[in-house]
Amino acid sequence: ETPRDISFCGHAILQHQLFVVENALEDPRFSDNPLVVGAPHIRFYAGAPIRDEGGYNLGTLCLIGTEPQQLSKKQQSMLRDLAVLVEKEIQYQDVRRLNRQLRESRHQYASLVENIPGITYRCLHDKSWTMLFMSREIDPLTGYPVSDFIQNAKRSYASLIPEEYHQYLSDMVDKAIAQKDAWHIEYPIRHADGKLRWIEERGNAIYDEDDNVSCLQGFLLDISREKAARDKLQRQNQALNLLNKISFELSGELQQVIERALKLGCEFLNM
């Protein structure tokens, strides 16, 4: 490796055009250069700068000789063409490296997403919740493939939510956006088999440079079992409260107590 302060390429790389030294002994820039007065006794040098896509000089493609020499216009053109080919090869290798890094990054991201419990999503802030991305775990939760929901290809995610919940969800999300806060909501969706599944959703808005909402993102969890357990516990508590009321609060004639107890029981069972 030649020190840059005495190298010919150190001069060539600063140029935007072909750099040619026909006879270094007669060139005041190089006549006392150690590479000229000593080994390897350079007399002729021609170097073409190699640039990256941004125009930054990376190095040079050079020809070196121990005899003075002149390059014809055709030879100069050939050297420049060779430099362009080298530039394209370097750029091609850079593109391949970037593509490989991109693939690895996507793979790492996909692995991360797949290991997150529940379903991750990103959607537009519109009435349909138009999905831009959804993880594949949505398939068993809804009974539909994820491809159905991307850009509302066959159905929107909002179409699975019972109509009576639409306004509630819209209000909760809009309130969170107005406060630039996250939302945490629970609601049902209708599975392809017609049954309801309960969802816990946590999400937040993404804003653009003008502070406008560009999209929404978050994750969905299937809490159907937890919801059923909570509902069952609540009903058991209500039943216990009813029994306490019948046992300790009702008084009077036995027939009246029985009738009032039956009435309370029918109300509890929605009969």
Accessible surface in RSA format (square Angstrom, percent):
REM  Atomic radii and reference values for relative SASA: ProtOr
REM  Chains: A
REM  Algorithm: Lee & Richards
REM  Probe-radius: 1.40
REM  Slices: 20
REM RES _ NUM      All-atoms   Total-Side   Main-Chain    Non-polar    All polar
REM                ABS   REL    ABS   REL    ABS   REL    ABS   REL    ABS   REL
RES GLU A   1   225.56 129.5 137.87 104.3  87.69 208.8  66.40 128.4 159.16 129.9
RES THR A   2    60.55  43.1  42.09  42.7  18.46  44.0  12.98  17.4  47.56  71.9
RES PRO A   3    79.72  58.1  67.19  61.2  12.52  45.5  79.20  65.4   0.52   3.2
RES ARG A   4   147.27  61.8 134.37  68.5  12.89  30.7  67.20  91.8  80.06  48.5
RES ASP A   5   123.65  86.6  86.44  86.0  37.22  88.0  52.03 122.4  71.63  71.4
RES ILE A   6    44.94  25.6  43.43  32.4   1.51   3.6  44.94  32.4   0.00   0.0
RES SER A   7    11.92  10.1  11.69  15.6   0.23   0.5   9.35  19.9   2.57   3.6
RES PHE A   8     5.80   2.9   3.46   2.1   2.35   6.1   3.46   2.1   2.35   6.7
RES CYS A   9    44.71  33.8  43.53  48.6   1.18   2.8  20.88  52.9  23.83  25.7
RES GLY A  10     9.58  11.8   0.00   N/A   9.58  11.8   5.72  15.7   3.85   8.6
RES HIS A  11    62.08  33.9  60.90  42.3   1.18   3.0  40.12  41.3  21.96  25.6
RES ALA A  12     0.00   0.0   0.00   0.0   0.00   0.0   0.00   0.0   0.00   0.0
RES ILE A  13    29.00  16.5  26.66  19.9   2.33   5.6  26.66  19.2   2.33   6.3
RES LEU A  14   124.86  69.5 101.64  72.7  23.22  58.4 104.79  73.6  20.07  54.0
RES GLN A  15    70.16  39.2  68.55  50.1   1.61   3.8   5.64  12.0  64.52  48.9
RES HIS A  16   133.01  72.7 122.43  85.1  10.58  27.1  86.14  88.8  46.87  54.5
RES GLN A  17   125.79  70.3 122.60  89.6   3.19   7.6  55.21 117.5  70.58  53.5
RES LEU A  18    28.05  15.6   5.66   4.0  22.39  56.3   5.73   4.0  22.32  60.1
RES PHE A  19    15.05   7.5  13.42   8.3   1.64   4.3  15.05   9.1   0.00   0.0
RES VAL A  20    45.30  29.8  21.63  19.6  23.67  57.0  21.63  18.8  23.67  64.2
RES VAL A  21     2.88   1.9   0.64   0.6   2.24   5.4   2.88   2.5   0.00   0.0
RES GLU A  22    78.88  45.3  73.92  55.9   4.96  11.8  22.41  43.3  56.48  46.1
RES ASN A  23    32.35  22.3  26.78  25.9   5.58  13.4   8.36  20.1  23.99  23.2
RES ALA A  24     0.00   0.0   0.00   0.0   0.00   0.0   0.00   0.0   0.00   0.0
RES LEU A  25    84.60  47.1  68.55  49.0  16.05  40.3  68.55  48.1  16.05  43.2
RES GLU A  26   138.94  79.8 108.38  82.0  30.56  72.8  45.68  88.4  93.26  76.1
RES ASP A  27    21.39  15.0  17.41  17.3   3.98   9.4   9.10  21.4  12.29  12.3
RES PRO A  28   120.78  88.0  95.64  87.2  25.14  91.4 101.07  83.4  19.71 122.5
RES ARG A  29   129.08  54.2 102.40  52.2  26.68  63.5  57.81  79.0  71.27  43.2
RES PHE A  30     0.75   0.4   0.75   0.5   0.00   0.0   0.75   0.5   0.00   0.0
RES SER A  31    40.78  34.5  34.50  46.0   6.28  14.5  16.31  34.7  24.47  34.3
RES ASP A  32   114.85  80.5  98.60  98.1  16.25  38.4  38.73  91.2  76.12  75.9
RES ASN A  33    12.59   8.7   8.76   8.5   3.83   9.2   4.66  11.2   7.93   7.7
RES PRO A  34    72.31  52.7  65.42  59.6   6.90  25.1  67.81  56.0   4.50  28.0
RES LEU A  35    30.67  17.1  30.67  21.9   0.00   0.0  30.67  21.5   0.00   0.0
RES VAL A  36     0.00   0.0   0.00   0.0   0.00   0.0   0.00   0.0   0.00   0.0
RES VAL A  37    91.00  59.9  61.91  56.0  29.08  70.1  66.81  58.1  24.18  65.6
RES GLY A  38    22.31  27.5   0.00   N/A  22.31  27.5  22.31  61.2   0.00   0.0
RES ALA A  39    80.50  74.0  59.80  92.3  20.70  47.1  60.06  84.6  20.43  54.1
RES PRO A  40    73.25  53.4  62.77  57.2  10.48  38.1  69.13  57.1   4.11  25.6
RES HIS A  41    86.61  47.3  86.43  60.1   0.17   0.4  59.67  61.5  26.94  31.3
RES ILE A  42     7.45   4.2   7.45   5.5   0.00   0.0   7.45   5.4   0.00   0.0
RES ARG A  43    43.20  18.1  43.07  22.0   0.12   0.3   3.69   5.0  39.51  23.9
RES PHE A  44     5.08   2.5   5.08   3.1   0.00   0.0   5.08   3.1   0.00   0.0
RES TYR A  45     0.46   0.2   0.38   0.2   0.07   0.2   0.38   0.3   0.07   0.1
RES ALA A  46     0.00   0.0   0.00   0.0   0.00   0.0   0.00   0.0   0.00   0.0
RES GLY A  47     0.00   0.0   0.00   N/A   0.00   0.0   0.00   0.0   0.00   0.0
RES ALA A  48     2.13   2.0   2.13   3.3   0.00   0.0   2.13   3.0   0.00   0.0
RES PRO A  49     7.99   5.8   5.30   4.8   2.69   9.8   5.30   4.4   2.69  16.7
RES ILE A  50     7.61   4.3   7.61   5.7   0.00   0.0   7.61   5.5   0.00   0.0
RES ARG A  51    60.77  25.5  60.39  30.8   0.38   0.9  21.79  29.8  38.98  23.6
RES ASP A  52    41.35  29.0  36.52  36.3   4.83  11.4  11.68  27.5  29.67  29.6
RES GLU A  53   137.28  78.8  99.94  75.6  37.34  88.9  40.55  78.4  96.72  79.0
RES GLY A  54    75.92  93.6   0.00   N/A  75.92  93.6  38.58 105.9  37.34  83.6
RES GLY A  55    42.17  52.0   0.00   N/A  42.17  52.0  25.50  70.0  16.67  37.3
RES TYR A  56   154.49  72.1 147.96  84.2   6.53  17.0 107.08  80.5  47.41  58.4
RES ASN A  57    23.78  16.4  16.30  15.7   7.48  18.0   9.00  21.7  14.78  14.3
RES LEU A  58    78.78  43.9  48.08  34.4  30.70  77.2  50.01  35.1  28.77  77.4
RES GLY A  59    21.34  26.3   0.00   N/A  21.34  26.3  21.34  58.6   0.00   0.0
RES THR A  60    33.11  23.6   3.13   3.2  29.98  71.5   0.75   1.0  32.37  48.9
RES LEU A  61    50.53  28.1  49.50  35.4   1.03   2.6  50.53  35.5   0.00   0.0
RES CYS A  62    44.03  33.3  24.30  27.1  19.73  46.4   0.00   0.0  44.03  47.5
RES LEU A  63    82.12  45.7  79.54  56.9   2.58   6.5  82.12  57.7   0.00   0.0
RES ILE A  64    97.76  55.6  60.87  45.3  36.89  88.9  61.55  44.3  36.21  98.3
RES GLY A  65    19.19  23.7   0.00   N/A  19.19  23.7  19.19  52.7   0.00   0.0
RES THR A  66    82.18  58.4  70.11  71.1  12.07  28.8  44.30  59.5  37.88  57.3
RES GLU A  67   124.05  71.2 122.38  92.6   1.67   4.0  54.12 104.7  69.93  57.1
RES PRO A  68    69.30  50.5  50.03  45.6  19.26  70.0  50.47  41.7  18.83 117.0
RES GLN A  69    83.97  47.0  74.06  54.1   9.91  23.6  26.55  56.5  57.42  43.6
RES GLN A  70   134.69  75.3 117.65  86.0  17.04  40.6  32.79  69.8 101.91  77.3
RES LEU A  71    18.69  10.4   5.15   3.7  13.54  34.0   5.41   3.8  13.28  35.7
RES SER A  72    58.50  49.4  45.40  60.6  13.11  30.2  51.65 110.0   6.85   9.6
RES LYS A  73   180.86  88.2 173.70 106.6   7.16  17.0 117.51 105.8  63.35  67.5
RES LYS A  74   156.46  76.3 147.11  90.3   9.35  22.3  95.95  86.4  60.51  64.5
RES GLN A  75    81.14  45.4  76.80  56.1   4.34  10.3  22.17  47.2  58.97  44.7
RES GLN A  76    50.37  28.2  50.37  36.8   0.00   0.0   0.24   0.5  50.13  38.0
RES SER A  77    45.99  38.9  45.57  60.8   0.42   1.0  17.82  37.9  28.18  39.5
RES MET A  78   106.89  55.4 104.73  69.3   2.16   5.2  95.84  81.5  11.06  14.6
RES LEU A  79     4.46   2.5   2.82   2.0   1.64   4.1   3.98   2.8   0.48   1.3
RES ARG A  80    97.60  41.0  96.22  49.0   1.39   3.3  38.84  53.1  58.76  35.6
RES ASP A  81    83.39  58.4  81.45  81.1   1.94   4.6  24.31  57.2  59.08  58.9
RES LEU A  82    90.99  50.7  90.85  65.0   0.14   0.4  90.85  63.8   0.14   0.4
RES ALA A  83     4.44   4.1   4.44   6.9   0.00   0.0   4.44   6.3   0.00   0.0
RES VAL A  84    65.95  43.4  65.95  59.7   0.00   0.0  65.95  57.3   0.00   0.0
RES LEU A  85   108.37  60.4 103.70  74.2   4.67  11.7 103.88  73.0   4.49  12.1
RES VAL A  86    53.05  34.9  50.49  45.7   2.56   6.2  53.05  46.1   0.00   0.0
RES GLU A  87    24.67  14.2  24.66  18.7   0.01   0.0   1.03   2.0  23.64  19.3
RES LYS A  88   126.80  61.9 122.09  74.9   4.70  11.2  70.23  63.2  56.57  60.3
RES GLU A  89    89.43  51.3  86.53  65.5   2.90   6.9  44.82  86.7  44.61  36.4
RES ILE A  90    55.76  31.7  54.10  40.3   1.66   4.0  55.74  40.1   0.01   0.0
RES GLN A  91    42.94  24.0  42.05  30.7   0.89   2.1   8.37  17.8  34.58  26.2
RES TYR A  92   116.74  54.5 111.92  63.7   4.83  12.6  80.44  60.5  36.30  44.7
RES GLN A  93    79.75  44.6  76.20  55.7   3.54   8.4  35.27  75.1  44.47  33.7
RES ASP A  94    47.45  33.2  47.35  47.1   0.10   0.2  10.41  24.5  37.04  36.9
RES VAL A  95    64.48  42.4  64.05  58.0   0.43   1.0  64.47  56.0   0.01   0.0
RES ARG A  96   124.31  52.2 120.29  61.3   4.02   9.6  22.26  30.4 102.06  61.9
RES ARG A  97    97.68  41.0  97.35  49.6   0.33   0.8  40.11  54.8  57.57  34.9
RES LEU A  98    97.88  54.5  94.04  67.3   3.84   9.7  94.32  66.2   3.56   9.6
RES ASN A  99    64.25  44.3  63.56  61.4   0.69   1.7   8.36  20.1  55.89  54.0
RES ARG A 100   112.39  47.2 112.39  57.3   0.00   0.0  39.91  54.5  72.48  43.9
RES GLN A 101    83.81  46.9  79.58  58.2   4.23  10.1  30.34  64.6  53.47  40.6
RES LEU A 102    84.16  46.9  80.23  57.4   3.94   9.9  83.74  58.8   0.42   1.1
RES ARG A 103   145.84  61.2 139.76  71.2   6.08  14.5  68.11  93.1  77.73  47.1
RES GLU A 104    90.38  51.9  86.66  65.6   3.72   8.9  36.10  69.8  54.27  44.3
RES SER A 105    61.28  51.8  57.10  76.2   4.18   9.6  21.63  46.1  39.65  55.5
RES ARG A 106   152.87  64.2 147.67  75.3   5.20  12.4  54.19  74.1  98.67  59.8
RES HIS A 107   127.26  69.6 121.60  84.5   5.66  14.5  81.45  83.9  45.81  53.3
RES GLN A 108   122.11  68.3 114.25  83.5   7.86  18.7  39.13  83.3  82.98  62.9
RES TYR A 109   123.28  57.6 118.91  67.7   4.38  11.4  92.90  69.8  30.39  37.5
RES ALA A 110    43.51  40.0  39.53  61.0   3.99   9.1  43.51  61.3   0.00   0.0
RES SER A 111    41.24  34.8  38.94  52.0   2.30   5.3  28.16  60.0  13.08  18.3
RES LEU A 112   111.10  61.9 106.27  76.0   4.82  12.1 110.60  77.7   0.50   1.3
RES VAL A 113     8.47   5.6   7.86   7.1   0.61   1.5   7.86   6.8   0.61   1.7
RES GLU A 114    76.83  44.1  60.59  45.8  16.24  38.7  16.78  32.5  60.04  49.0
RES ASN A 115   120.86  83.3  92.80  89.7  28.07  67.6  28.37  68.3  92.50  89.4
RES ILE A 116    58.76  33.4  53.83  40.1   4.93  11.9  55.67  40.1   3.09   8.4
RES PRO A 117   101.77  74.2  89.70  81.8  12.07  43.9 101.53  83.8   0.25   1.5
RES GLY A 118    19.98  24.6   0.00   N/A  19.98  24.6   8.73  24.0  11.25  25.2
RES ILE A 119     6.19   3.5   6.19   4.6   0.00   0.0   6.19   4.5   0.00   0.0
RES THR A 120    19.22  13.7  19.18  19.4   0.04   0.1  19.18  25.8   0.04   0.1
RES TYR A 121     8.22   3.8   2.87   1.6   5.35  13.9   2.18   1.6   6.03   7.4
RES ARG A 122    97.05  40.7  97.05  49.5   0.00   0.0  21.24  29.0  75.82  45.9
RES CYS A 123     0.72   0.5   0.72   0.8   0.00   0.0   0.00   0.0   0.72   0.8
RES LEU A 124    66.25  36.9  66.25  47.4   0.00   0.0  66.25  46.5   0.00   0.0
RES HIS A 125    83.53  45.7  57.32  39.8  26.21  67.0  38.85  40.0  44.67  52.0
RES ASP A 126    54.32  38.0  40.67  40.5  13.65  32.3  40.49  95.3  13.83  13.8
RES LYS A 127   199.45  97.3 175.71 107.8  23.73  56.5 126.18 113.6  73.27  78.0
RES SER A 128    40.54  34.3  38.27  51.1   2.26   5.2   3.82   8.1  36.72  51.4
RES TRP A 129    27.48  11.0  27.45  13.3   0.02   0.0   9.13   4.9  18.35  29.8
RES THR A 130    11.75   8.4  11.75  11.9   0.00   0.0   6.76   9.1   4.99   7.5
RES MET A 131     0.71   0.4   0.71   0.5   0.00   0.0   0.71   0.6   0.00   0.0
RES LEU A 132    66.23  36.9  44.53  31.9  21.70  54.5  45.69  32.1  20.54  55.3
RES PHE A 133    73.19  36.6  72.41  44.9   0.77   2.0  73.19  44.4   0.00   0.0
RES MET A 134     7.12   3.7   0.00   0.0   7.12  17.0   0.00   0.0   7.12   9.4
RES SER A 135     4.86   4.1   1.15   1.5   3.71   8.5   4.71  10.0   0.15   0.2
RES ARG A 136   149.17  62.6 143.99  73.4   5.17  12.3  60.48  82.7  88.69  53.8
RES GLU A 137    59.58  34.2  54.49  41.2   5.09  12.1  38.45  74.4  21.13  17.3
RES ILE A 138     0.00   0.0   0.00   0.0   0.00   0.0   0.00   0.0   0.00   0.0
RES ASP A 139    51.85  36.3  49.01  48.8   2.84   6.7  20.35  47.9  31.50  31.4
RES PRO A 140   100.78  73.4  77.39  70.5  23.39  85.0  89.40  73.8  11.38  70.7
RES LEU A 141     8.89   5.0   4.37   3.1   4.52  11.4   8.60   6.0   0.29   0.8
RES THR A 142     0.00   0.0   0.00   0.0   0.00   0.0   0.00   0.0   0.00   0.0
RES GLY A 143    36.72  45.3   0.00   N/A  36.72  45.3  13.04  35.8  23.67  53.0
RES TYR A 144    49.58  23.1  48.51  27.6   1.07   2.8  20.61  15.5  28.97  35.7
RES PRO A 145    65.38  47.7  63.74  58.1   1.64   6.0  64.66  53.4   0.72   4.5
RES VAL A 146    29.43  19.4  29.43  26.6   0.00   0.0  29.43  25.6   0.00   0.0
RES SER A 147    70.13  59.3  62.38  83.2   7.75  17.9  48.73 103.8  21.40  30.0
RES ASP A 148     7.39   5.2   6.90   6.9   0.49   1.2   0.49   1.2   6.90   6.9
RES PHE A 149     0.00   0.0   0.00   0.0   0.00   0.0   0.00   0.0   0.00   0.0
RES ILE A 150    53.74  30.6  50.93  37.9   2.81   6.8  50.93  36.7   2.81   7.6
RES GLN A 151   111.72  62.5  94.15  68.8  17.57  41.8  42.93  91.4  68.78  52.2
RES ASN A 152    50.45  34.8  33.89  32.7  16.57  39.9  16.44  39.6  34.01  32.9
RES ALA A 153    69.41  63.8  31.20  48.2  38.21  86.9  40.94  57.7  28.47  75.4
RES LYS A 154   158.15  77.2 122.86  75.4  35.30  84.0  75.12  67.6  83.04  88.4
RES ARG A 155    68.81  28.9  59.45  30.3   9.36  22.3  17.78  24.3  51.03  30.9
RES SER A 156    19.26  16.3  15.78  21.1   3.48   8.0   6.41  13.7  12.85  18.0
RES TYR A 157     0.52   0.2   0.38   0.2   0.15   0.4   0.38   0.3   0.15   0.2
RES ALA A 158     9.62   8.8   9.55  14.7   0.07   0.2   9.62  13.5   0.00   0.0
RES SER A 159    72.26  61.1  35.50  47.4  36.75  84.7  43.05  91.7  29.20  40.9
RES LEU A 160    12.98   7.2  10.36   7.4   2.61   6.6  11.73   8.2   1.25   3.4
RES ILE A 161     8.83   5.0   3.24   2.4   5.59  13.5   3.52   2.5   5.31  14.4
RES PRO A 162    18.71  13.6   6.49   5.9  12.22  44.4  18.62  15.4   0.09   0.5
RES GLU A 163   132.68  76.2 120.27  91.0  12.41  29.6  60.86 117.7  71.82  58.6
RES GLU A 164   133.95  76.9  99.44  75.2  34.51  82.2  61.28 118.5  72.68  59.3
RES TYR A 165    58.23  27.2  58.09  33.1   0.14   0.4  29.93  22.5  28.30  34.9
RES HIS A 166    61.27  33.5  54.77  38.1   6.50  16.6  40.24  41.5  21.03  24.5
RES GLN A 167   121.44  67.9 118.49  86.6   2.95   7.0  57.18 121.7  64.27  48.7
RES TYR A 168    93.45  43.6  86.48  49.2   6.97  18.1  70.63  53.1  22.81  28.1
RES LEU A 169     2.50   1.4   2.50   1.8   0.00   0.0   2.50   1.8   0.00   0.0
RES SER A 170    48.65  41.1  42.25  56.4   6.41  14.8  25.35  54.0  23.30  32.6
RES ASP A 171    74.79  52.4  67.99  67.7   6.80  16.1  28.55  67.2  46.24  46.1
RES MET A 172    67.34  34.9  64.77  42.9   2.57   6.1  42.71  36.3  24.63  32.6
RES VAL A 173     4.59   3.0   4.59   4.2   0.00   0.0   4.59   4.0   0.00   0.0
RES ASP A 174    65.62  46.0  60.24  60.0   5.38  12.7  27.70  65.2  37.92  37.8
RES LYS A 175   127.52  62.2 120.12  73.7   7.40  17.6  69.46  62.5  58.06  61.8
RES ALA A 176     7.24   6.7   3.90   6.0   3.34   7.6   7.02   9.9   0.23   0.6
RES ILE A 177    23.25  13.2  19.62  14.6   3.63   8.8  20.03  14.4   3.22   8.7
RES ALA A 178    87.16  80.1  46.82  72.3  40.34  91.8  58.68  82.6  28.48  75.4
RES GLN A 179   113.06  63.2  84.82  62.0  28.25  67.3  38.18  81.3  74.89  56.8
RES LYS A 180   120.30  58.7  89.16  54.7  31.14  74.2  68.24  61.4  52.06  55.5
RES ASP A 181    83.57  58.5  74.78  74.4   8.78  20.8  13.68  32.2  69.89  69.7
RES ALA A 182    63.61  58.5  45.98  71.0  17.63  40.1  46.21  65.1  17.40  46.1
RES TRP A 183     9.07   3.6   2.40   1.2   6.66  15.6   7.70   4.1   1.37   2.2
RES HIS A 184    89.64  49.0  68.29  47.5  21.35  54.6  48.24  49.7  41.40  48.2
RES ILE A 185     3.80   2.2   0.00   0.0   3.80   9.2   3.80   2.7   0.00   0.0
RES GLU A 186    56.99  32.7  48.64  36.8   8.35  19.9  18.77  36.3  38.22  31.2
RES TYR A 187     0.00   0.0   0.00   0.0   0.00   0.0   0.00   0.0   0.00   0.0
RES PRO A 188     1.45   1.1   1.45   1.3   0.00   0.0   1.45   1.2   0.00   0.0
RES ILE A 189     0.00   0.0   0.00   0.0   0.00   0.0   0.00   0.0   0.00   0.0
RES ARG A 190   111.58  46.8 110.05  56.1   1.53   3.6  44.06  60.2  67.52  40.9
RES HIS A 191    26.80  14.6  23.05  16.0   3.76   9.6  18.11  18.7   8.69  10.1
RES ALA A 192    50.36  46.3  20.19  31.2  30.17  68.6  21.18  29.8  29.18  77.3
RES ASP A 193    81.14  56.8  42.84  42.6  38.30  90.6  42.73 100.6  38.42  38.3
RES GLY A 194    37.47  46.2   0.00   N/A  37.47  46.2  27.51  75.5   9.96  22.3
RES LYS A 195   139.28  67.9 133.84  82.1   5.44  12.9  82.85  74.6  56.43  60.1
RES LEU A 196    77.00  42.9  55.37  39.6  21.63  54.4  55.37  38.9  21.63  58.2
RES ARG A 197    53.05  22.3  53.05  27.0   0.00   0.0   7.71  10.5  45.34  27.5
RES TRP A 198    52.22  21.0  52.22  25.3   0.00   0.0  37.73  20.1  14.50  23.5
RES ILE A 199     0.00   0.0   0.00   0.0   0.00   0.0   0.00   0.0   0.00   0.0
RES GLU A 200    23.67  13.6  23.65  17.9   0.01   0.0   1.29   2.5  22.38  18.3
RES GLU A 201     1.78   1.0   1.78   1.3   0.00   0.0   0.23   0.4   1.55   1.3
RES ARG A 202   102.53  43.0 101.19  51.6   1.34   3.2  25.23  34.5  77.30  46.8
RES GLY A 203     4.81   5.9   0.00   N/A   4.81   5.9   3.72  10.2   1.10   2.5
RES ASN A 204    53.83  37.1  53.83  52.0   0.00   0.0  16.91  40.7  36.92  35.7
RES ALA A 205    10.27   9.4   0.66   1.0   9.61  21.9   0.66   0.9   9.61  25.5
RES ILE A 206    53.89  30.7  52.52  39.1   1.37   3.3  53.89  38.8   0.00   0.0
RES TYR A 207    66.54  31.1  41.81  23.8  24.73  64.4  39.95  30.0  26.59  32.8
RES ASP A 208    64.26  45.0  46.14  45.9  18.12  42.9  32.90  77.4  31.36  31.3
RES GLU A 209   182.90 105.0 142.35 107.7  40.56  96.6  66.18 128.0 116.73  95.3
RES ASP A 210   112.89  79.1  89.82  89.4  23.07  54.6  21.76  51.2  91.13  90.9
RES ASP A 211    81.77  57.3  67.11  66.8  14.66  34.7  28.06  66.0  53.71  53.6
RES ASN A 212    87.34  60.2  83.65  80.8   3.68   8.9  22.35  53.8  64.99  62.8
RES VAL A 213    42.37  27.9  16.04  14.5  26.33  63.5  16.04  13.9  26.33  71.4
RES SER A 214    53.25  45.0  31.91  42.6  21.34  49.2  33.76  71.9  19.49  27.3
RES CYS A 215     9.31   7.0   9.31  10.4   0.00   0.0   2.25   5.7   7.06   7.6
RES LEU A 216     2.89   1.6   2.89   2.1   0.00   0.0   2.89   2.0   0.00   0.0
RES GLN A 217    51.47  28.8  51.47  37.6   0.00   0.0   8.97  19.1  42.49  32.2
RES GLY A 218    16.49  20.3   0.00   N/A  16.49  20.3  12.20  33.5   4.30   9.6
RES PHE A 219    62.25  31.1  62.25  38.6   0.00   0.0  62.25  37.7   0.00   0.0
RES LEU A 220     1.20   0.7   1.20   0.9   0.00   0.0   1.20   0.8   0.00   0.0
RES LEU A 221    48.75  27.2  48.75  34.9   0.00   0.0  48.75  34.2   0.00   0.0
RES ASP A 222    70.38  49.3  48.04  47.8  22.34  52.8  21.35  50.2  49.03  48.9
RES ILE A 223    10.95   6.2  10.95   8.2   0.00   0.0  10.95   7.9   0.00   0.0
RES SER A 224    28.17  23.8  22.87  30.5   5.30  12.2  23.53  50.1   4.64   6.5
RES ARG A 225   212.18  89.1 202.58 103.3   9.60  22.9  77.79 106.3 134.39  81.5
RES GLU A 226    92.08  52.9  86.94  65.8   5.14  12.2  47.83  92.5  44.24  36.1
RES LYS A 227    37.54  18.3  37.54  23.0   0.00   0.0  18.08  16.3  19.46  20.7
RES ALA A 228    61.14  56.2  50.68  78.2  10.47  23.8  56.85  80.1   4.29  11.4
RES ALA A 229    61.46  56.5  49.69  76.7  11.77  26.8  56.29  79.3   5.17  13.7
RES ARG A 230   110.06  46.2 103.78  52.9   6.28  15.0  66.78  91.3  43.28  26.2
RES ASP A 231    62.46  43.8  57.55  57.3   4.91  11.6  26.95  63.4  35.51  35.4
RES LYS A 232   135.73  66.2 128.91  79.1   6.82  16.2  77.63  69.9  58.10  61.9
RES LEU A 233   104.61  58.3 103.66  74.2   0.95   2.4 104.27  73.2   0.34   0.9
RES GLN A 234   104.79  58.6 101.80  74.4   2.98   7.1  30.16  64.2  74.63  56.6
RES ARG A 235   104.13  43.7 103.20  52.6   0.92   2.2  49.22  67.3  54.90  33.3
RES GLN A 236    86.78  48.5  83.23  60.8   3.55   8.5  35.34  75.2  51.44  39.0
RES ASN A 237    70.30  48.5  68.59  66.3   1.70   4.1  19.29  46.4  51.00  49.3
RES GLN A 238    77.77  43.5  73.21  53.5   4.56  10.9  26.40  56.2  51.37  39.0
RES ALA A 239    32.66  30.0  32.18  49.7   0.48   1.1  32.39  45.6   0.26   0.7
RES LEU A 240   103.65  57.7 103.34  73.9   0.31   0.8 103.34  72.6   0.31   0.8
RES ASN A 241    95.68  66.0  89.40  86.4   6.29  15.1  25.76  62.0  69.92  67.6
RES LEU A 242    29.46  16.4  25.45  18.2   4.01  10.1  29.03  20.4   0.43   1.2
RES LEU A 243   103.03  57.4 102.80  73.5   0.23   0.6 103.02  72.3   0.01   0.0
RES ASN A 244    80.36  55.4  79.28  76.6   1.08   2.6  19.75  47.5  60.61  58.6
RES LYS A 245    84.51  41.2  84.01  51.5   0.50   1.2  38.46  34.6  46.05  49.1
RES ILE A 246    45.69  26.0  40.37  30.1   5.32  12.8  40.37  29.1   5.32  14.4
RES SER A 247    76.73  64.8  41.60  55.5  35.13  80.9  23.39  49.8  53.34  74.7
RES PHE A 248   166.96  83.5 133.14  82.5  33.82  88.0 136.84  83.0  30.12  86.2
RES GLU A 249   118.08  67.8  90.66  68.6  27.42  65.3  37.73  73.0  80.35  65.6
RES LEU A 250    19.62  10.9   3.24   2.3  16.37  41.2   3.27   2.3  16.34  44.0
RES SER A 251    84.83  71.7  72.08  96.2  12.75  29.4  43.67  93.0  41.16  57.7
RES GLY A 252    59.50  73.4   0.00   N/A  59.50  73.4  31.82  87.3  27.68  62.0
RES GLU A 253   123.35  70.8 119.46  90.4   3.89   9.3  40.24  77.8  83.12  67.9
RES LEU A 254   132.08  73.6 124.48  89.1   7.60  19.1 126.81  89.1   5.27  14.2
RES GLN A 255   111.26  62.2 108.14  79.0   3.12   7.4  48.69 103.6  62.57  47.5
RES GLN A 256    99.18  55.5  98.20  71.8   0.98   2.3  26.14  55.7  73.03  55.4
RES VAL A 257    29.89  19.7  29.86  27.0   0.03   0.1  29.86  25.9   0.03   0.1
RES ILE A 258    76.23  43.4  74.31  55.4   1.92   4.6  76.19  54.9   0.04   0.1
RES GLU A 259    94.44  54.2  86.82  65.7   7.62  18.1  31.53  61.0  62.90  51.4
RES ARG A 260   125.82  52.8 124.23  63.3   1.59   3.8  39.89  54.5  85.93  52.1
RES ALA A 261    19.11  17.6  15.97  24.6   3.14   7.1  16.20  22.8   2.91   7.7
RES LEU A 262   115.16  64.1 112.27  80.3   2.88   7.2 114.35  80.3   0.81   2.2
RES LYS A 263   134.32  65.5 127.43  78.2   6.89  16.4  77.19  69.5  57.13  60.9
RES LEU A 264    34.04  19.0  32.19  23.0   1.85   4.7  32.19  22.6   1.85   5.0
RES GLY A 265    18.59  22.9   0.00   N/A  18.59  22.9  18.59  51.0   0.00   0.0
RES CYS A 266    51.71  39.1  50.49  56.3   1.21   2.8  11.84  30.0  39.87  43.0
RES GLU A 267   100.52  57.7  82.51  62.4  18.01  42.9  47.37  91.6  53.15  43.4
RES PHE A 268    45.28  22.7  32.35  20.0  12.93  33.6  41.16  25.0   4.12  11.8
RES LEU A 269    97.45  54.3  81.09  58.0  16.36  41.1  81.31  57.1  16.14  43.4
RES ASN A 270   132.50  91.4  96.15  92.9  36.35  87.5  33.72  81.2  98.78  95.5
RES MET A 271   161.64  83.7  98.88  65.4  62.76 149.4 122.22 103.9  39.42  52.2
END  Absolute sums over single chains surface
CHAIN  1 A    17776.0      15151.9       2624.1       9852.9       7923.2
END  Absolute sums over all chains
TOTAL         17776.0      15151.9       2624.1       9852.9       7923.2
